Amino acid sequence: MDKISPDSPQYVYEQLAAIIERKIRTGVYPPGTRLPGELTMTHEYKVGPGTVRRALDILRDQGLVVTVRAQGSFVADPLPPAPEAAVPPA
């Protein structure tokens, strides 16, 4: 789902980071692709610019996004491996 839920216990910026990560991992935004600009994302997801910045901070910390000053944010190439899903104890 690509919508921000105000009723979610998760912070809005975490929800946005998860949406963008999902788009990266599924190939909507392939490695090396420039992400939409901050203003575009604020309109698309109906969030403030600070929310977009915090979401991008999370993605940078995960190694999924690289930001180049005056050029924008790009999907990392190559992508880091996806975190393994937690396996429930037997």
Secondary structure as GFF3:
##gff-version 3
##sequence-region A 1 90
A	DSSP	alpha_helix	12	25	.	.	.	ID=ss1
A	DSSP	alpha_helix	38	45	.	.	.	ID=ss2
A	DSSP	alpha_helix	49	61	.	.	.	ID=ss3
A	DSSP	beta_strand	65	68	.	.	.	ID=ss4
A	DSSP	beta_strand	72	75	.	.	.	ID=ss5
###
